[in-house]
Amino acid sequence: MPKKNVVLGQLFDRYEREIIPGKAPKTQSYNLLCLKQMHKAIGAVTPKIIAQYRDGRTAKVRANREISLLLHIYKIAREWGLTQNNSAAAVRKNKEATQNFYATEEISSAVYSIAASELRDAMDLAYLTG
């Protein structure tokens, strides 16, 4: 039976100790930044509070990543038997614009000149098929 009054801060601390060390170094540092930000802002958690947090963040994409981290924390908390519900599951994320990068001829040529033959083949195929 899950504990009723698990403080989210305690859950963040346990997640930081037990889960984050198993992630890739870049993901670890990003998750730690997200946890620090959420620790400051979130106390008792309801979908409404998470939505207010999301709406109050000026960095909309980062807010999405923080909500994703919160979703994962709740998933782990269920596995640990600490909660039954996931307050973050009912919260929609901000819309994100897709990011497209088109390499200039200069960049494409520089990469092509040092690429392995398999990558050159893939670049040729991409160029020929548009």
N, CA, C and O of each residue as an XYZ file, in Angstrom:
520
protein
N       0.845     -1.188      0.000
C       0.000      0.000      0.000
C       0.885      1.243      0.000
O       1.734      1.379      0.881
N       0.714      2.158     -0.961
C       1.536      3.359     -1.031
C       1.361      4.246      0.201
O       0.287      4.314      0.799
N       2.446      4.919      0.556
C       2.389      5.884      1.640
C       1.636      7.114      1.160
O       1.817      7.551      0.024
N       0.793      7.673      2.019
C      -0.062      8.769      1.585
C       0.647     10.110      1.533
O       0.333     10.928      0.668
N       1.597     10.366      2.435
C       2.172     11.693      2.539
C       3.643     11.730      2.147
O       4.467     12.293      2.868
N       3.964     11.148      1.037
C       5.334     11.212      0.559
C       5.581     12.633      0.073
O       4.872     13.137     -0.798
N       6.586     13.265      0.641
C       6.933     14.620      0.237
C       7.685     14.532     -1.084
O       8.619     13.743     -1.226
N       7.274     15.340     -2.040
C       7.886     15.277     -3.362
C       9.384     15.556     -3.287
O      10.161     14.956     -4.030
N       9.791     16.443     -2.414
C      11.220     16.723     -2.249
C      12.004     15.480     -1.874
O      13.120     15.281     -2.352
N      11.423     14.633     -1.013
C      12.081     13.380     -0.636
C      12.168     12.440     -1.836
O      13.157     11.730     -2.013
N      11.130     12.449     -2.645
C      11.119     11.630     -3.852
C      12.192     12.114     -4.827
O      12.900     11.306     -5.427
N      12.311     13.444     -4.982
C      13.364     14.009     -5.831
C      14.741     13.567     -5.330
O      15.597     13.172     -6.122
N      14.946     13.636     -4.014
C      16.246     13.266     -3.443
C      16.573     11.797     -3.699
O      17.704     11.467     -4.058
N      15.605     10.925     -3.520
C      15.842      9.497     -3.745
C      16.101      9.226     -5.224
O      16.982      8.440     -5.569
N      15.331      9.879     -6.098
C      15.527      9.728     -7.540
C      16.946     10.168     -7.909
O      17.623      9.517     -8.704
N      17.381     11.280     -7.318
C      18.730     11.782     -7.595
C      19.793     10.774     -7.145
O      20.781     10.564     -7.848
N      19.600     10.161     -5.993
C      20.565      9.195     -5.458
C      20.572      7.873     -6.217
O      21.635      7.309     -6.477
N      19.381      7.377     -6.574
C      19.288      6.005     -7.065
C      19.113      5.860     -8.572
O      19.506      4.838     -9.134
N      18.543      6.842     -9.232
C      18.233      6.701    -10.661
C      19.191      7.502    -11.541
O      19.712      6.973    -12.523
N      19.426      8.750    -11.210
C      20.246      9.619    -12.064
C      21.657      9.075    -12.285
O      22.164      9.191    -13.400
N      22.323      8.486    -11.279
C      23.676      7.975    -11.532
C      23.759      6.923    -12.640
O      24.836      6.717    -13.199
N      22.666      6.262    -12.968
C      22.661      5.250    -14.022
C      22.442      5.811    -15.419
O      22.423      5.064    -16.397
N      22.278      7.125    -15.512
C      22.023      7.753    -16.810
C      23.326      8.265    -17.418
O      24.352      8.335    -16.742
N      23.274      8.621    -18.692
C      24.434      9.175    -19.387
C      24.845     10.494    -18.726
O      23.991     11.194    -18.181
N      26.134     10.846    -18.763
C      26.608     12.053    -18.082
C      25.857     13.331    -18.452
O      25.518     14.124    -17.573
N      25.597     13.535    -19.719
C      24.887     14.750    -20.133
C      23.451     14.743    -19.591
O      22.946     15.776    -19.153
N      22.803     13.582    -19.622
C      21.448     13.457    -19.085
C      21.458     13.678    -17.579
O      20.546     14.302    -17.036
N      22.480     13.172    -16.905
C      22.591     13.387    -15.460
C      22.619     14.873    -15.134
O      21.867     15.340    -14.279
N      23.484     15.615    -15.817
C      23.600     17.042    -15.496
C      22.312     17.782    -15.830
O      21.910     18.686    -15.098
N      21.662     17.408    -16.925
C      20.407     18.072    -17.290
C      19.308     17.730    -16.286
O      18.549     18.611    -15.879
N      19.214     16.469    -15.884
C      18.213     16.072    -14.885
C      18.441     16.783    -13.561
O      17.482     17.183    -12.901
N      19.700     16.945    -13.165
C      19.997     17.647    -11.912
C      19.557     19.104    -11.976
O      19.036     19.640    -10.998
N      19.765     19.750    -13.130
C      19.292     21.129    -13.301
C      17.772     21.194    -13.205
O      17.220     22.084    -12.557
N      17.104     20.252    -13.849
C      15.637     20.215    -13.804
C      15.138     20.000    -12.381
O      14.206     20.673    -11.939
N      15.754     19.066    -11.667
C      15.337     18.798    -10.289
C      15.522     20.031     -9.409
O      14.673     20.345     -8.575
N      16.631     20.720     -9.603
C      16.886     21.936     -8.819
C      15.786     22.962     -9.063
O      15.284     23.579     -8.124
N      15.416     23.140    -10.320
C      14.369     24.102    -10.680
C      13.022     23.680    -10.089
O      12.297     24.507     -9.536
N      12.692     22.407    -10.206
C      11.401     21.931     -9.707
C      11.347     21.940     -8.179
O      10.298     22.215     -7.596
N      12.477     21.639     -7.529
C      12.531     21.663     -6.066
C      12.086     23.021     -5.533
O      11.373     23.101     -4.533
N      12.513     24.089     -6.211
C      12.179     25.446     -5.776
C      10.699     25.749     -5.920
O      10.139     26.502     -5.123
N      10.057     25.169     -6.931
C       8.725     25.627     -7.322
C       7.563     24.745     -6.887
O       6.440     25.233     -6.757
N       7.805     23.469     -6.663
C       6.680     22.545     -6.491
C       6.657     21.982     -5.076
O       7.648     21.433     -4.593
N       5.509     22.128     -4.423
C       5.316     21.535     -3.099
C       4.330     20.396     -3.218
O       4.670     19.328     -3.726
N       3.101     20.612     -2.752
C       2.035     19.624     -2.933
C       1.680     19.623     -4.409
O       1.475     20.684     -5.000
N       1.606     18.458     -5.000
C       1.486     18.395     -6.449
C       0.109     17.926     -6.884
O      -0.379     16.873     -6.474
N      -0.499     18.749     -7.731
C      -1.742     18.395     -8.412
C      -1.529     18.750     -9.874
O      -0.629     19.528    -10.189
N      -2.335     18.200    -10.772
C      -2.200     18.595    -12.173
C      -2.302     20.116    -12.353
O      -1.598     20.688    -13.184
N      -3.163     20.761    -11.587
C      -3.319     22.218    -11.699
C      -2.013     22.937    -11.345
O      -1.617     23.880    -12.030
N      -1.357     22.500    -10.295
C      -0.102     23.133     -9.884
C       0.980     22.904    -10.931
O       1.758     23.810    -11.230
N       1.034     21.699    -11.488
C       2.027     21.419    -12.530
C       1.748     22.275    -13.763
O       2.681     22.796    -14.375
N       0.478     22.426    -14.132
C       0.122     23.269    -15.278
C       0.492     24.727    -15.006
O       0.977     25.415    -15.903
N       0.269     25.201    -13.787
C       0.656     26.573    -13.442
C       2.173     26.733    -13.522
O       2.673     27.755    -13.991
N       2.886     25.734    -13.070
C       4.345     25.744    -13.158
C       4.775     25.820    -14.625
O       5.624     26.633    -14.989
N       4.179     24.962    -15.463
C       4.487     24.947    -16.894
C       4.230     26.313    -17.514
O       5.062     26.835    -18.255
N       3.068     26.888    -17.204
C       2.691     28.169    -17.798
C       3.555     29.320    -17.292
O       3.723     30.324    -17.984
N       4.097     29.174    -16.096
C       4.924     30.232    -15.534
C       6.363     30.217    -16.010
O       7.090     31.193    -15.826
N       6.776     29.126    -16.618
C       8.160     29.025    -17.108
C       8.299     29.786    -18.409
O       7.486     29.631    -19.320
N       9.332     30.609    -18.493
C       9.568     31.330    -19.741
C      10.228     30.420    -20.779
O      10.051     30.613    -21.982
N      10.979     29.441    -20.315
C      11.628     28.488    -21.219
C      10.653     27.335    -21.461
O      10.633     26.366    -20.703
N       9.856     27.441    -22.506
C       8.769     26.489    -22.748
C       9.264     25.073    -23.044
O       8.684     24.102    -22.557
N      10.319     24.947    -23.828
C      10.849     23.619    -24.146
C      11.442     22.989    -22.888
O      11.254     21.799    -22.632
N      12.147     23.783    -22.119
C      12.719     23.269    -20.867
C      11.606     22.822    -19.920
O      11.747     21.807    -19.237
N      10.510     23.565    -19.874
C       9.372     23.164    -19.038
C       8.872     21.787    -19.464
O       8.524     20.967    -18.614
N       8.832     21.527    -20.762
C       8.429     20.199    -21.250
C       9.376     19.115    -20.745
O       8.934     18.042    -20.334
N      10.677     19.397    -20.776
C      11.650     18.411    -20.309
C      11.486     18.164    -18.811
O      11.629     17.037    -18.338
N      11.185     19.224    -18.076
C      10.981     19.076    -16.634
C       9.725     18.252    -16.347
O       9.717     17.438    -15.424
N       8.673     18.458    -17.125
C       7.456     17.653    -16.958
C       7.749     16.191    -17.305
O       7.260     15.284    -16.630
N       8.539     15.961    -18.347
C       8.922     14.585    -18.698
C       9.690     13.928    -17.560
O       9.463     12.762    -17.240
N      10.596     14.681    -16.954
C      11.340     14.151    -15.817
C      10.395     13.842    -14.662
O      10.528     12.805    -14.012
N       9.447     14.728    -14.405
C       8.469     14.508    -13.337
C       7.628     13.256    -13.616
O       7.336     12.490    -12.698
N       7.242     13.049    -14.874
C       6.516     11.831    -15.249
C       7.331     10.585    -14.900
O       6.801      9.613    -14.361
N       8.621     10.630    -15.214
C       9.479      9.479    -14.930
C       9.647      9.281    -13.428
O       9.658      8.147    -12.947
N       9.776     10.370    -12.692
C       9.906     10.272    -11.237
C       8.670      9.602    -10.644
O       8.789      8.736     -9.778
N       7.484      9.998    -11.105
C       6.257      9.372    -10.607
C       6.189      7.891    -10.981
O       5.718      7.071    -10.193
N       6.655      7.555    -12.168
C       6.668      6.147    -12.585
C       7.547      5.327    -11.637
O       7.165      4.240    -11.204
N       8.712      5.857    -11.327
C       9.619      5.173    -10.402
C       9.004      5.107     -9.005
O       9.129      4.093     -8.319
N       8.338      6.186     -8.580
C       7.698      6.208     -7.256
C       6.641      5.112     -7.144
O       6.488      4.501     -6.087
N       5.913      4.864     -8.230
C       4.935      3.765     -8.222
C       5.647      2.429     -8.049
O       5.186      1.568     -7.300
N       6.777      2.258     -8.748
C       7.543      1.017     -8.612
C       8.048      0.841     -7.183
O       8.118     -0.281     -6.684
N       8.397      1.937     -6.529
C       8.874      1.889     -5.153
C       7.721      1.737     -4.158
O       7.961      1.577     -2.961
N       6.483      1.785     -4.633
C       5.323      1.658     -3.763
C       5.004      2.918     -2.983
O       4.371      2.848     -1.930
N       5.431      4.073     -3.483
C       5.246      5.327     -2.760
C       4.011      6.105     -3.190
O       3.546      6.975     -2.454
N       3.481      5.813     -4.349
C       2.305      6.530     -4.835
C       1.530      5.644     -5.798
O       2.081      4.702     -6.367
N       0.260      5.949     -5.975
C      -0.544      5.206     -6.947
C      -0.857      6.057     -8.168
O      -1.047      5.530     -9.265
N      -0.910      7.362     -7.982
C      -1.282      8.209     -9.119
C      -0.088      9.018     -9.603
O       0.919      9.156     -8.908
N      -0.226      9.544    -10.805
C       0.811     10.360    -11.416
C       0.187     11.707    -11.741
O      -0.495     11.853    -12.756
N       0.419     12.682    -10.888
C      -0.183     14.003    -11.070
C       0.262     14.675    -12.361
O      -0.455     15.524    -12.891
N       1.416     14.314    -12.868
C       1.920     14.941    -14.087
C       1.289     14.363    -15.349
O       1.360     14.981    -16.412
N       0.672     13.182    -15.246
C       0.131     12.512    -16.431
C      -1.026     13.279    -17.057
O      -1.271     13.154    -18.257
N      -1.734     14.063    -16.268
C      -2.906     14.779    -16.781
C      -2.554     16.149    -17.353
O      -3.444     16.897    -17.759
N      -1.279     16.481    -17.389
C      -0.856     17.816    -17.820
C      -0.322     17.754    -19.247
O       0.551     16.945    -19.562
N      -0.858     18.617    -20.101
C      -0.354     18.674    -21.479
C       0.963     19.444    -21.499
O       1.233     20.274    -20.630
N       1.756     19.155    -22.489
C       3.026     19.858    -22.645
C       2.842     21.030    -23.599
O       1.862     21.100    -24.341
N       3.799     21.942    -23.565
C       3.807     23.061    -24.501
C       4.072     22.545    -25.908
O       4.749     21.534    -26.092
N       3.538     23.245    -26.893
C       3.859     22.902    -28.275
C       5.295     23.319    -28.544
O       5.766     24.352    -28.067
N       5.975     22.488    -29.319
C       7.358     22.781    -29.676
C       7.475     22.878    -31.182
O       6.927     22.060    -31.920
N       8.196     23.887    -31.621
C       8.464     24.027    -33.047
C       9.538     23.008    -33.424
O      10.499     22.801    -32.682
N       9.366     22.385    -34.567
C      10.389     21.448    -35.018
C      11.626     22.236    -35.419
O      11.541     23.359    -35.915
N      12.756     21.627    -35.193
C      14.006     22.281    -35.552
C      14.582     21.579    -36.766
O      14.867     20.382    -36.735
N      14.744     22.324    -37.810
C      15.343     21.788    -39.025
C      16.687     22.454    -39.242
O      16.820     23.670    -39.111
N      17.669     21.656    -39.572
C      18.987     22.184    -39.873
C      19.348     21.737    -41.276
O      19.324     20.549    -41.595
N      19.673     22.687    -42.086
C      20.100     22.391    -43.443
C      21.554     22.813    -43.573
O      21.887     23.991    -43.445
N      22.409     21.843    -43.828
C      23.832     22.125    -43.947
C      24.101     22.908    -45.223
O      23.534     22.632    -46.280
N      24.973     23.883    -45.094
C      25.400     24.631    -46.276
C      26.308     23.730    -47.107
O      26.754     22.682    -46.640
N      26.571     24.139    -48.315
C      27.470     23.381    -49.188
C      28.848     23.263    -48.544
O      29.504     22.227    -48.649
N      29.277     24.326    -47.882
C      30.586     24.327    -47.223
C      30.645     23.279    -46.104
O      31.617     22.528    -46.008
N      29.624     23.229    -45.275
C      29.587     22.253    -44.182
C      29.479     20.842    -44.739
O      30.182     19.936    -44.291
N      28.604     20.659    -45.710
C      28.420     19.344    -46.308
C      29.727     18.829    -46.915
O      30.081     17.663    -46.736
N      30.434     19.688    -47.622
C      31.709     19.294    -48.238
C      32.756     18.952    -47.184
O      33.511     17.993    -47.344
N      32.801     19.738    -46.106
C      33.777     19.483    -45.039
C      33.518     18.131    -44.380
O      34.454     17.369    -44.138
N      32.263     17.831    -44.090
C      31.918     16.544    -43.475
C      32.212     15.411    -44.449
O      32.797     14.396    -44.070
N      31.810     15.583    -45.692
C      31.994     14.550    -46.716
C      33.470     14.208    -46.884
O      33.823     13.042    -47.066
N      34.334     15.224    -46.825
C      35.762     15.000    -47.067
C      36.424     14.157    -45.979
O      37.435     13.505    -46.242
N      35.881     14.157    -44.775
C      36.497     13.373    -43.696
C      35.647     12.177    -43.262
O      36.033     11.437    -42.358
N      34.508     11.991    -43.896
C      33.566     10.940    -43.481
C      34.039      9.556    -43.906
O      34.768      9.402    -44.887
N      33.612      8.564    -43.152
C      33.836      7.168    -43.525
C      33.017      6.873    -44.779
O      32.061      7.586    -45.085
N      33.390      5.838    -45.487
C      32.722      5.537    -46.757
C      31.225      5.289    -46.571
O      30.428      5.653    -47.436
N      30.834      4.672    -45.447
C      29.411      4.415    -45.206
C      28.629      5.723    -45.074
O      27.517      5.844    -45.589
N      29.219      6.698    -44.381
C      28.548      7.986    -44.232
C      28.496      8.715    -45.570
O      27.488      9.342    -45.895
N      29.570      8.638    -46.343
C      29.550      9.269    -47.677
C      28.456      8.652    -48.534
O      27.749      9.365    -49.246
N      28.311      7.323    -48.470
C      27.240      6.658    -49.222
C      25.870      7.165    -48.774
O      25.000      7.427    -49.604
N      25.680      7.302    -47.467
C      24.402      7.799    -46.943
C      24.162      9.240    -47.381
O      23.039      9.610    -47.723
N      25.216     10.049    -47.371
C      25.080     11.446    -47.813
C      24.740     11.508    -49.296
O      23.915     12.320    -49.716
N      25.380     10.647    -50.092
C      25.073     10.603    -51.528
C      23.614     10.214    -51.750
O      22.917     10.823    -52.561
N      23.163      9.201    -51.028
C      21.781      8.746    -51.150
C      20.806      9.860    -50.760
O      19.815     10.093    -51.452
N      21.090     10.540    -49.660
C      20.221     11.638    -49.218
C      20.194     12.751    -50.260
O      19.141     13.327    -50.530
N      21.344     13.051    -50.841
C      21.417     14.102    -51.852
C      20.621     13.711    -53.099
O      19.888     14.527    -53.656
N      20.771     12.464    -53.528
C      20.116     12.015    -54.757
C      18.607     11.838    -54.607
O      17.861     11.992    -55.574
N      18.163     11.516    -53.398
C      16.728     11.286    -53.199
C      16.004     12.505    -52.640
O      14.781     12.504    -52.500
N      16.767     13.539    -52.325
C      16.163     14.802    -51.865
C      15.666     14.695    -50.493
O      15.130     15.663    -49.954
